[in-house]
Amino acid sequence: MTANLKLTPMLQQYLEIKEQHKDTILFYRMGDFYEMFFDDAEVASKILGITLTSRNNKSDAPKVPMCGIPFHAAQAYLAKLVRAGKRVAICEQVENPAEAKGIVKREVVRVVSPGVITDDGLLDDKDNNYVCSICCDISGARALFGLSFLDATTGEFLVGEFIDEDQSAEIVLDQLTRLTPSEILISDKENQLINELLDTAQILLPGLCVTTRSSSLFHKATLEQQMLEHFQVTTLDGFGCSGYTQGIVAAGVLLDYIVETQKAGIDHISKVVPLDLETILQIDDSSRRNLELTQTLIGGKRDGSLLSVMDQTCTPMGARMLKQNLLFPLQDLSRIKLRLNAVEFLFGHPTLRQQLREQLDSVYDIERLTSRMILGSANGKDMLALDHSLARLPDLLATLAKCPADKLIELHENLDPLEDLHELLNQAINPEAPITLRDGNLIREGYNAELDELIAIQRDGKQTILQLESSERKATGIAKLKVGFNKVFGYFFEVSKLHSEKVPDYYIRKQTLVNAERFITPELKEFENKVLGAQDRRLELEYDLFIEVRNHMAAHSGRLLSTAQLLAKLDFLCSLAEIAHKYKYSRPTVTEGDLIQVTEGRHPVIERSLPAGKFVPNNVHLDQADQQLLIITGPNMAGKSTVLRQTALIVLMAQMGSFVPAECAEIGIVDKIFTRVGAMDDLRRGQSTFMVEMSETANILNNATPKSLVILDEIGRGTSTYDGLSIAWAVAEDLVQKDGQGVKTLFATHYHELTDLTSTMPRVKNFSIAVREWNDSIIFLHKLVKGSANRSYGIQVAGLAGVPQDVVARAGEILTNIERGEFDHAGLPRIAHSVKPKTTKRKAHPDQLSLFRPPAEPDPVKEVLDELDADELTPKMALDVIYKLKELMRN
């Protein structure tokens, strides 16, 4: 496009900078605007909905596509581009145009991409914003994946390494869907495994931005050295990364990317934390979706999820920590008990809890404020927010001192009051500080003597002139001496020619008029310099002082981030205590045993959507010895799925250290929760209902352990009755027998034949959801009771769902006919295609398969044969028997 253009120096500079940032849209600063040219302009104008214009409008030369946005409104436009998956390079003027010789020097000061957004207005304050990197080393049939996540706004840095001939790609995908990064970095070198993984990830995470990095960067020795230098250590083993190879590569690529894009200090990234899946309660992607932990299954909304119910946090930091703990519950009993003890204390002391929550409510997002200090993007409002937050710390410490729970004592002992930083901010930053840094009013009066003088000069300049004029009149004895000003000479003393002989020797003549002469003095010129340069100097000095204070905050980022983490933990614990009080939750007993016993358990989300007291609680008992797999039958809409889901959620809540919605609960620690719930096509992956069922079931059977909890709802309904029932039966058998110990399982089904499992497997028990029949309808009691349901009540449920009454009535007739054997397998009346109408008895529900042979109807032929004694038969008697049998066969 540029080959035939005669380029101006400005466009030449633009193209030189663009060449270094080919994969970005370049925001090129020109005065009060960011301009975009060529392809960038065409792409950006469509996304932003702004006018595409051109340069060279008055010449015959080819036109250059161009569009622009006001720099003060850049954030809104930047948000649109980032949400569209674009990377944007911010190119600023880095010298004063008035002092520039030739074209103004410009440089890219940062690159904004979906994964490295730091602007507060572009972020969800309750969610982390991760950029992720993936790498993979393939050796034979073995694939070693390296995976790393980094939130540039908080400094959280995670690394993992996964090796498994069959499952490593699924483990990586599971972490991607758990942490939902906005951007993924991969090598530009072709890798089929990573490409396949990304194809699936982009389906599961719509809008995911994929950024390729040069394969030459993916060099372990170089990246490891870069990490050692950044963390100022001699080995990464202290972070728990001993033996990592591809994990180090993935983490190093991320660190390199942040350095390149932010072009500023990244001291807030102070450690790297291993993704240790063995220490957490693992919940796979389908189970997280089925249980609606962070968003609803339909619509993908936060409202209606478990997270929305549990989030009573007061700070963005606490909200993010709550979500992390919801996605990463614990398996460590001692840590769980420490949390529960703290929650119990806060629950039992509402006055202290309320004081802490009120104090936390005045704390801003210290994590992200600190990161902006380090990255050099913090403005005056950010400083004031940090100052306001630090002012709350003394009161928080005083309240925490009254809390004797071990976890709260630990928070109190480690919480740095940051008094020196608060004092500096309070003394330095103007309470009316604006967002922009070049417009002044950033620094409070009294902080810097030179600045105070400049402010005084600007404010009191006229009065100072009058005072100077008066003092000079007295000193010279010239009563009519006056101070004047013009653009040529600046300030001057004017004396009439009548008094010229009184002019002191140190006066310097500058101009002679007809009736007067004009003079200057060193003192007057000094004043002039101060007055004329006061505004510019004030703006420059305020900016310098502000940067100095901001750099001081950045230098103490470790202290700030440590305090932020402790406040987040406190907020998280207070939130758990608040929901326990608000929703009447109770403390669970968590053990290392195998028992899961929930008394009067409730679904934490569904009960919130019902009037108070309307939710029907239920009891669930699971163990390894006697009641390991519960077959739960009952009609649709009765509440089977609710019981299943609430049991899984209660276990999860207990292991994250929360009280639970139950009268009481004993929870033996679970290592994994698996769910197979509902029947739904996965259009994202192009999978049918049955394929989704079988994929999720296969995952359960391959990965569940005796310490796991399995929730199964309607296995096999995506295929024919016979196949589905057979699969469901075999799955149930496998779960009871797995590893010789079995897996604790809740199994809801409409296959009533499964209830016969109890006759061959003692650890299988039958339960059902109780209903009551009333006239031709049913009433749902929503209560889990022992024993199986004797009917499915499908026709009654159809009526309750709004199916027209004539259809419901006809369905009842057809069911009666089938049960009487008056319909054949095709559903047609037998008389419609029989030559000789006759009544033939048939078994009820002809299309239902029974795994055990039903009791046979009386067989007269068999009865005759059973009564015979072959040794006593004469030839005549034998012949009579044959005739009798032939007659019976004819009938």
Buried (B, 14 or more C-beta within 10 A) or exposed (E): EEEEBEEEEBBEBBBEBBEEBEEBBBBBBBEEBBBBBBEBBBBBBEBBEBEEBEBBEEEEEBEBBBBBBEBEEBEEBBBBBBBBBBBBBBBBBEEEEEEEEEEBBBEBBBBBBBBBBBBBEBBEBBBBBBBBBBBBBEEEEEBBBBBBBBBBBBBBBBBBBBBEEEBBBBBBBBBBBBBBBBBBBBBEEEBEBBEEBBEBBBBBBEEBBEBEBEBEBBEBEBBBEBBBEBBEEEEBEEBEBEEBBBBBBBBBBBBBBBBEBBBBBBBBBBEBBBBEBEEBBBBBBBBBBBBBBBBBBEEEEBEBBBBBBBBBBBBBBBBBBBBBBBBBBBBEEEBBBBBBBBBBBBBEBEEBBBBBBEBBEBBBBBBBBBBBBBBBBBBBBBBBBBBBBBBBBBBBBEBBEEBEBEBBBBBBEEBBEBEEBBEBBBBBBBEEBBEEBEEBBBBBEEBBEEBBBBBBBBEEBEEBBEEBBEEBBEEBEBEEBBBBEEEEBBBBBBBBEEBBEEBEEEBBEBBEEEEBBBBBBEEBBEBBEBBBEBEEBBBBBBBEBBBEBBEBBBEBBBBBBBBBBBBBBBBBBBBBBBBBBEBBBBBBBBEEEBBBBBBBBBBBBBBBEEEEEEBBBBBBBBBBEEBBBBBBBBBBBBBBBBBBBBBBBBBBBBBBBBBBBBBBBBBBBBBBBBBBBBBBBBEEEEBEBBBBBBBBBEBBBEBBEBBBBBBBBBBBBBBEBEEBBBBBBEBBBBBBEBEEBBBBBBBBBBBBBBBBBBEEBEBBBBBBBBBEEEEEEBEBBBBBBEEBBEBBBEBBBBBBEEEEEEEBEEBBEBBEBBBEBBBBEEEEEBEEEEEEEEEEEBEEEEEEBEEEEEEEEEEEEEEEEEEEEEEEEEEEEEEEBEEEBEEBEEE
